[in-house]
C-alpha cells in the first residue's frame, strides 16, 4: 500500500506543478476566512433543523412513508442558496479584495498570466462548492431512503446545480473586474446579489418541480428544455471567462482575440441548437430564434470590438505572423476598431450562411410555415447589427483617438 501511494504521489506531482499557484492562496484564504467558515456551519445547521422539522411534521401526520420528496426539496433549497448564492458572492468578494488590499500589483509582478489568475480563483470557488455538495450528500441520501424521490431527478438536479454554480462564479469574477472603485464595486455587488436571489429562486423551484413530477424526465421536450437551460448558463460562463482575463491583463497585451473567438463559439452553439430543433420539430422559427439570440448576447462585445483603439500593443505586434497571408487571415481576431468591423463582417457571413444552410435541409417533421420568412428574419437581425454598430460606432471610433472619445462613441 505504501509503494502504491508513493507511485500515485509521483504520478500526481506533475499535475501539482501545473496547477495555478494562486489556487493554494485562494483555498487557504477562503477556508480560513470567517465568511466561508460561518456560512458553512450556518447552512448545515439550518439544513439539519429544517430536515428535523419536516420529518417531525410528517411523523405527526402519519405520512413518513411519503415524506421523501418534501425532505429532499427542503435540502435542495438550502443547497441552492449555498452553491448558487454564497459561493458566487465569495468569488466576487475574493476578486474585489485584490484592489481593496492592494495585492493586484503583486499578482501582476508574479508573472502569472491572467488566465491563471481567473482559473485559480474559479478553482477555489469550485472547491468551496464541492465542500457544500459533500456535506449535503448524506442529507440527500437520507431523503432518498424515505422513498418517493426518483434517482434520475436527483442526478439531473445535481448536475444542473454544478454547472450553474460554476458559471455564476465565473460571472461574479468577471463582474468584480469591471470596476476598481469602492463605490462602483458596492453597486455591482448589490446587482449581483439581486441576480443571485432570482436565480436561486428559479433553480430551487426547478428542483421542486423535478422531484414532485419525475415523469417529466421521460419527455423529450422537457429534456431539450433542460439542455437549453444549461446551454444558457454555459454561455454565461464562457463569455465571462475571457472578459475577466481581459480586465486582468496588461493594456499592451492582446485582450480581444479570446473574446472574438468566444463570440464565434457562441454563434456555433446557437447554430447547433437551431439545426437540432429544426430537424426534430420541423419548426423553422427555431433557426432565427437561436441565431438572433446568439447575436443579442454578442451585441455588446461586437460594439466594443468596433470601438477599440486601432494601433496594436507592443506585445500584440510581436505575435503577428510575418507572412502576409497568415497576417490577413488573423486580422479579424486582432484588436482594433477597423478589424472589429472586419470581424463583424465575418460573424454576419457565418451566421447568415449557417442559418440559410440549415433551412435548406428538409426537416424530419413536416413544417407548415414560411422558410423564406425565417431567412428574412435572420437577414434583418444582422442588418440591424450593422446599422447599430457598423455605421455610428465604426465611423465614430475612426475619429476617436482617446479613451474618453471611444467611451462616448460606445
N, C-alpha and C positions, 0 to 999 in steps of 0.2 A: 504493500500500500504506500509505503514511503517512497519507493522507487517510482511508482506511478504518479505520485504527487509531484516528485521532482521533475519528471518528464513533462507533466502538464504545466508546471511553472516555467520551464524553459520554452515550451511552445507558445505560451501566452506572453512571454517577455517582449517580443517584437510588437505585439498589439499594444502593450502598455506604453512603449516608446512612441507609437503613432498617435495615441490619444492626445487631445489638446491639453497642454499644461494648465490652462485656465480651468479645466474641469475639476481638478483637485481643489483648487482655490474656491470655486463656487460651491462645491459639495460641502466642504468643511465650513464655509461661511454660512450656508443655508442650514445645515444640521445643528450647528452650534448657536445659531441666532434664536432669539425669542419668538420671532414670527412663526417659523415652522414648528418649533417645539410646542408652543402654546396651542396653535391651531390644530396640530396633530392630535394631541390628547383631548382637546375640547371636542373635536369631531368624533373621536372614538367613544368618548363618554356619552356624547349626545346620541350616537347611534345605538349604543347599548341601552340607554334609558328609553329611547323610543321603541326599540325592539321589545323590551320588557313590558311596556305599556300596551303595545299592540297584542302581544301574546296573552297578557293578563285579561284583556278585554275579550279575546277570542275564547279563552277558557271559561270566563264568566257567562258568555253567551252559548257555550257548548258547541263552538264552531272551530275547535282547534284543528280538526282534520282537514279543513278547507282554508286555514289561515295563511298558507304559504304565499299566495300572491300578495296579500296585504303586507306581510312582513317583508317580502322582497322589495316591494315598491318603496316602503319606508327607508330601507337601507340604500336603495338605488338613488333616492332623492338626496340623501345626505352625502353619498359618494359623489354625485354630480356637483353638489355645492363645493366639495373639496377639490376635485380634479378639474372642474370647469370654471371655478371661481377663485379659490385661494391660490392654486398653482400658477395660473397666468398672472395674477396680481404679484406673486412673488417674482416672476420673471421681469415684470415691469419695474418693480422696486429695485431689484438687483442691478439692472442696467442703469437706472437713474442714479443709483448710488455712485457710479463711476464719476459722475460730474459733481455730485454733492460732496464727495470725499476727495476730489481732485486726484483720482487714481487713473483717469483715462490716459494721461500723458505717459504714465509708467507702462501701461499696456502697449501703447504705440512704440515706445522705446524698446520693449522686449522683443521686437522683431516678429511678433505674431501677426499673421495675416488676418484681415477682417473676417474671412470665412472661419478661421479657427476660433476667433472670439465669439462669434454667433453660435457655432456648433458647441463650444464649451458651455455657454450659458443655456442652450437648449438641452444639452445632455444632463445638466444639473437639474433642470425642471422636470425632465422625464424621470430621473431617479426619484425625485420627490413624489411624482405621481405614482410610480411603481410601489413606493412605500405605502401609499394610501390603498392601492389595489391589494397588496399583500395583506394589509391589516384588515381590510373588509372581506377578504376571501373566506375566512371561517364563518362570518356572519351570513354571507350569501349562500354558503353551503348549508348552514342551519335552516335558512328559509327554503332551500330546495328540498331538504329532507322532510319538511312539513307537508309536501305534496301540493299539487296544483300549479306548479311552475314548470314550464316547458324548457328543456335543456337548450334547444336551438335558440329560443328567445334570449336566454342568458348569454349565450355566445355572441349573438348579434349585438346585444346591448353593450357588452363589454368591449367588443371590437370597435364599435362606433365611438364609444367613450374615449378609447385610447387615441383614435385619430383626431377627434375634436379637441381633446386636451393638448396634444402636441401642436396642432395647428393654431390654437388660441395662444399658446405660449410663444410661438414664433411671431405671431401678430403683435403680441404685447411687447416683445423685444424690439420689433421694428417701430412700434408707436413711441416707445420711450426714447428712440434715437432721433425723432423728428424735431425735438425742441430741447435745448440745453439750458434754458432759463427756468428758474424755480417756479415762477407763477404759471408759465405755459405748461410745465410738466404736471402741475396740480390740476389744471383744466383737463389735460389729456387723461390723467388718472381718473377723474370723475367720469369722463366719457367712456373710458374702458370699463369702469365698474358698472355703469348703466348697461353697456352692451353685454357684459358677462352675466348680469342678472337676467336679462332677456333670454340669452342662450341657455342658461341653466334651467329656466322655466320650460323652455322648449324641449330640451333633452330629458328633463325629468318627466314631462308629460309623455314623451315618446316612450320612455321605459315603462311607464304605467300602462300605456296602450299595448305594448308588446306582450307584457305579462298577462293582462286580462283578456287579450284577444290573440292567442298564439296561432289560431287558424289562419290569420292573415299572412303568416310567414310562408304559407304554401301558395300565395297568389303571386304570379309573375309580375303583375303591375306594381304590387306593393314592394317587391324586391327591387324593381327598377327604381322606384322612388327612394328606397334606402341608398342605392348606389349613387343616385343623383345628389342626395343629401351629403354623402361622403365626398363626392367629387367637388362640391361647393367648398367644403372646409379644406380639402386638399389644395384647391386653387388658392384659397386664402393663405395657407401656409407657404405655398410655392412662390407666390408673388411677394410675400412678406420677407422671405429669406434674402433675396438679392437686394431688397430695399434696405434692410438692416446692414448688410455688408457694404452697400454703397455709402450709407451715412457714417459708417465707422472707418471708411477708407480715407487715405490722404487725398487732398484735392488734385494732386498731379497724377493720381492713379486712374485707371480706366474703371469708372463706376457705372458705365452704361451698357456694356456688352452683355453682362449677365442678365440684366433686366430685359434687354431686347430679345435674347434667346428665350427667356421665360415667357414673354408675350407670344412668341410663336408656339411654345409648348401648350399654353392655354388655348390658343386657336386650334391646335391639333386635337386637344381633348374635346373641344366643342364640336369639331367636325366628326370625331369618332362617335360621340353620343348621337349626333344628328343622323349619321349613317345607320347606327344600330336601331334607333327608334323608328326611323323611316322604313327600314327593311322589315321590321317586325309588326308595326302597327299600320303602315300604309298611309299615315297622316303626314303630308308634306309640310305642315306647319311647324313640325319639329326642326326642320332644317334651318329656316330663317330664325326660329326661336333661339337655338343654341349658338348659331353663328353670331347673331347680334348680341346675345348675352356675353359672349367672349369679347366682342367689340366694346360693350359698355364697361366691362371690367378693365379693358386696356385703354380706355379713352384718356384717363389722366396720365398714365405712363407715356402714351403716344404724344400728348401735349408737351410733356417735359422733354421727350426726345427731340421734338421740333424746335425747342427754345433753348437748347444747350449752347454754350459758347463754341464758336467754330474752331479756334486753334486747339490742336491736340496737346495734352500734357506731355511733359518730358518723358515720363515713364511709358506713356502710351505710344509715343513716336518710335521708341526703341523697338517695339514689338510689331510694328507694321512690316509685312513681308517686303523684301527688296524687289521681288518680281512684280511687274506692273499688273499682270493678270490676277495674281493672288491678292494684291492690294485692292483692286477693284471689286473682287468677289467679297472681300471682308469689309468694304466701305459701309454697307448698310448697318453693320453691327458696331461701328466705331462711334465714339461720342461726336457731337456736333449737330447744330440745327439743320444744316443742309443735308447731312447724312441721315438725320431723323426723318426728313421728308422723303428721302430715298427709301428708308425702312418702311414708312407708311405706304409707299407705292408697292413694295414687296409684300407687305401684310395684306393690302387690299387685293392684290392679284391672287395670292394664295387663298384668301377667304372666298373670293368670287369663283375662282376655278374649282375649289373644293365643293362649294355648295352646288354649282351647276353640274359637276360630275356626279355627285350623289343623286341629284334629282333626275339625271339622265338614265339611271338604272330603274328597272321595274321593281316596285315594292312587292314583298311577299303577300301582303294583304291588298285587297282592292282599294283603290283611292278614288274618291268622287270629287275631289276639289281641284283647284286651279294650280297646275305646276308652274305655268308662266307667272302667275301672281306671286308665288313663293320666290321665284328667281328675281322678280322685280323688287320684292321687299328687301332682299339681300343687297341688291344694287343701290337702292335708295338709302339704306343704312350706311353703306360705305361712302356714298356721295355726301351724306351729312357729315361724316368724319372729315372728309376733305374740305368741306365748307367751313367747318368749325375750327379745324386745326391747320389745314394746309394754307388757307388764304390769310387770315389775320395773324395767326401765330408764326407761320413760316415767313411771311413778309416782314412782320414786326420784329422778329428776332434777328433778321438780317441786318437791321439798322441799330439793334440794341447791342451795345458793347459792354455795358456794366451789368453787375448782378441786379441792381435795383431796376434797371430798364427791362431786363428779362423777366423779373418778377411782375412788373407792371403789365407786360405783354401776356403773361400767364393769367 
